[in-house]
């Protein structure tokens, strides 16, 4: 029987066809697509278990190719495997941005201790946090203000974003590389905090991030950052 409304009905009984539609949608999307959005490609929408099973099957179908289907924080996407990345980089000869040690240390502290204020970061690094450092991370959409601490001045609380996780190929901060545990309740009582924080750039080093742990390896004065004691705000 023909459809009087001329609407396209999804072949719900043909799982192979459904999987092909999911594959096509992900290939042309150009960005991660949440499973819930993929489910709505069909009418009625697919149930969550079916979508997950078909995506897992699709990932397995591509497992022997140079392109893989992976799940990241924002959803599912196709991406080139690491062994072909040097070739793909030649499509965009511009070098990725290199970030200073100050930027990478600040990012690492936020990633592992979030949510944190600028005062928390300064207490760990031992130097004041430049406004430009925070702006660099915000402009790159790796961090965002997620609220304010209920203390005098109500300082902003910073946390990492889904974009940060997507760029690292992760689904959650729980998948970040292991790092020496920092007890956030003792942030102001850690004499070796700057040394611990310095480990973070190495843990976060990635071709995607373009990090340079050796950049700006001088002291705070060389980086144009005053000592934290000069500008530290008491929260």
Secondary structure, DSSP 8 states (H G I E B T S, - for coil): ---TT------TT-HHHHHHHHHHHHHHH-S-B-HHHHHTTSSS---HHHHHHHHHHHHHHTTTSSEEEEEETTEEEEEE-GGGHHHHGGGS-S----B-HHHHHHHHHHHHH-SB-HHHHHHHHSB---HHHHHHHHHTTSEEEEEE-SSTT--EEEEE-HHHHHHHT-SSGGGS-------GGGGGG-TTHHHHHHHHHHHH--TTTTB-TTTT-S-TTTTT--BHHHH----
